[in-house]
């Protein structure tokens, strides 16, 4: 549901009714979904690093290759329809593909954060073993400040999500067995924005709530999460996330013609009309681009780093 929330939330600003827009954003809370993904990314990446027997200096090239092959192939493909539909000049197109320009697709700032969060997770893992980790931690703020054009405040707001996610494997599993904790964390994650708007302290509250949700779901099981529709959405969530802007651009002339002006009906229509094309396109990109790229990145990483006694776990989303 997280990728659906991020897609549907984009249309909240289309309505002229502030109350309806806030309720829509609460139900389909993109900010909460982003924090959830950041915490989950920190957790899964750390679990993968903990599973390798390679030293940090040996693991760094393999880790970097896996992350680049995980993110960039889909990002590059997603920029192509945007370049056609806007249209974009070649500089903006290349910047969108490389994630250095977010003007054509506003959600790309989260991928910039994801890349930096991935570096932070590796540094935190490495610092327990070698001096390399300390060096990376010292350099990290300098790199973050110079990376792309995302406001620097986002790094302070979002990096704790990766940090806390990375610490999850070290928390006793019994701590996450409470259904009450899961429910309280979920309600806080979804509802905090309704009462606290988009203040910086909301992001910290949402981060701790996301930690509660992810931690509980590592221990507790629910049939709905194992159902085919949910598993399918989990597989295609990343391409769906970066492709939905193209669906919006394609549907905009049609929606503007039949539903001009801001209204809640226009918001619902946008979310509905763009839903099916986005899911279909995401499924195709996952099948022919994302999955082969992940496989190729894993093989190349193993070849670069050499044979390991343990296999690192690669995240299904990020």
N, C-alpha and C positions, 0 to 999 in steps of 0.2 A: 504493500500500500504506500510505502514511502515515495517511490518514483511517481506514482499517480498523484500523490499529494503535491509534489513539487510542480508537476505539470498543470494541475488544476488551479493551484494557487496563483499562477501567473495571470489569471484572468480576473482576479478579485478587483484590481484597479479599474476594470472596465465599467463597473457599476457606479451609478451616482448615489446610491444609498449607502452611507458610511456604515450603518449598523449591519446591513446585509453583507457588505464587503468584509467586515471584521469577522462575522460569523462564518462566512465562506472560508476565510483564511484560517480560522480556528479549526474547522473540520478538515480542510486540506492544507495543513500547516507545512509549508515548504521549509521554513527556517528550522522547525523541529526535525524534519526529515534530514536536512543537511547535517545537523548536529549528531543525529543518530548514525548517519553514515561515517562521520569523522571518528566517532568513538569506536564503531565497528571496525573501521579500517585500522585504527591503532591496535585493537585487540588481535585481529587476524594476522596482520603483518608481524606482530611480536611473536605470536604462536608459530608462525612459519620460521622466523629467525631462531627461535628456541629449539626448533627441530633439526637444525643443521649442525654438523660437527666441524664446519670450516671456521677458521679464524676470521676476525672482522676484515682484515686486509684482503683475504682470499674471497670472502663473501661479497664485498662491496661491488665489484664489477658484475657479478651474477645478479645481485639484488637490483642494481640499477637497470640492467638489461630487462629483467622481468617487469619492472615498473614501467619502463618506457614502452615496451611492447604491449603492456596492459592498457595504457591510456592513449597513446598517440595515434595508433591506426584508426580507432573509432573517431577521435577528434578530427583527424584529417579528412576522413570520409564525410563527416557531418558538416564540414565547412563548404563542401562542394555545392549542395543545393542552396545554401545561403548566398554563395557568390553569384548564383544564377538568378535567384528570386529578388535580391535587393535592387540591382546587382552591386557587387563590390569591386573596387579596384584591386590590382594584384597585390599591393602592399598590405591592404587590410585582409585579403584572402589568406596570404601567407601567415600574417600575424594571428589570424583566427586558427589556422591549422596548428601553429606552434604554441598556441595558448598565451601569446604575449599581447594580444589585442582582444579585449572583451566587448568591443562596441557593437559587433554584429550579433553576438549571442551572450546575453548578460549572465547566464549561468556558468560561464567559463571561469569566473573568479574562483569558484569552488574547486575547480581542477588545479588552478594555481596553488591554492591552499593544500590540496591533496598531495601535490608534488613536494611541497615544503614539509608537510606533515610526514610524508614517507621518509624524508631525509632526517627529520627529528627522531622518528621511531628507530631508525638504524643507529643514529648517534647514541640514543639512550641504551640500546642493546649493546653497542660496542664499548661503551664507557665502563661496563662491568668487567671487561676482559683486557682491553688494551688502551694505551695512551691515545690511539687514533680517535676513540670516542670523545675524549676531552677536547681534542683539537676541533672536531666537527661541531661540538656544542658551542665552542667559543666563536667559530666562524658563522654559525647559523644565523644569529641576528643580523649580521652584516649582509649576508646573502639575501635574507628575507626582505630587508629594507630596499635592496636594489632590484628585486625580482618584479618584472612587469609593472603594472600601474595600479594594482589593488591597494586601497587605503591601508596604511600600516596598522591601523587599529584592529583590522580584521585578524591579523596574525596573533595579537595578544588575546583576542576574543575566542579564536578557534583552536589555537595550538594546545590549550589544556584538554580539549576533547581527545586529541591523539595521545597526549601524555597519560590521561586517566585510562584510556582504552588499552594502552600498553601495559598498565599496571594490573589490569583485570586478571591475567593468568596467575598472578601471585596472591589473589584473594581466595581464602578457603571457600570451596564450593557450597558448603552448608549455609553460608551467609546469603546466598542468592535463592534459597529454596522457598522463601516466603511468597505466597500469592498476593498478600496484602502489599508487600514492597513493590511487586510488579505493577499492580493496579495504581498505587499511589504515584509511582514514577511515570507511568503512562499518562495519567491524568495531568500531572504537573507539566510534562513535556508538551502535551497538546494545548493545555489551557493557559499556561503562563502568559503567552503572547496576548491573550484576550484582555488581561488585566494590567499588564505591565508594558504594553506596546513594544517598540523595538529599541528599548534601552540596552546599554551594554550589560547591565547586571542581569537582564533577562537571559542573555546568551550564557552566562555562567550558570544560572539556575537551570536552563535547558540542558546544559552539558552534564550536570550532575544527574538530572532526571534521565538523560539518555544512557548514562553509565548504569543506572539502576535497571533500565529496560534490557540493555544488552547483557548485563551480568545475569539477570534472572533467566533470560532466554538461553544462556549457555548451559543452564541446569534443568530448567523446566521444559517440558515438551507439550505441544499442542497439535492435534490432528490437522487443524486448518493450515498450519505452516508446512505440512507434508503433502498437502493436496496438489494436484497437477496445475491448477490455475496459478496458485501462489508460487510454486516452483518455476513455472514458466515466466512469470513476471520477474522473479529473482534473476533468471538468466539474462533477460533482455533489458534489465532496468538501466544499465549504463547507457547503451545506445538510445534508449527511449528518452533518457534525460537530456542528451545533447542534440537529439534530432527534433524535439518537439517544436523548437522555434521555426524550423522550416515549414512544419505543418501549419503553424499560426500564420506565417506570411502567405502561404498558398490559400488559406481559407479567408483571409482578411477581405479581399474584394467582394466575395460572396456575402459575408456577414455584414459588411458595410452597406451593401445594396438593399438587403432585406430587413436588417435590424440596425438602422442608423441611431446614433446617440447612445449615451450610457444608460444601461439598465441591467437588472439582475437577469432578465431573460437572455440578453446578449451574452452575459458571462457564461451562463449555462450552455447556450448554443455553441459558443467558442470551444468550451471544454468537450462537448459532445461530438461536434463535427470533426475536430482534430484528433480525437482519441483513437479511432480505428486506424486511420492512415499512419499515425505515429507508431502504434503497436505493430502493425504489419511491416513497416520500414525497419523498426528496431529488430524484429525477428529475422529479417533477411540479413541485416548488418551483423547480427550476432552469429548467424550460421556461416556466412561467407567471409567475414572480416575479423570479428572479435575473437571467436573461438580458434581459428587457425593462427591468428597473431599471438594469442596466449601460448598455444602449443609451440610455435616457432621460438618465441622468447624463452620458454622454459628449456628447450633443447639447446639453444645457443648459450644460455647461461650455464648449463651443465658442461658444455664443451669448453667454455672459457675458464670456469672455476675448477674443472676436473671432477672426477668421480667422488661423491660424498657418501658417507656411510648412512646418512639419513636424508630424506627428501623434504625440502621446504614446502610448506603449504602455501598456495597462492590464493588470494581472496577472490571470491566470485563477484564482488562488487567493490567500488571505491570511486 
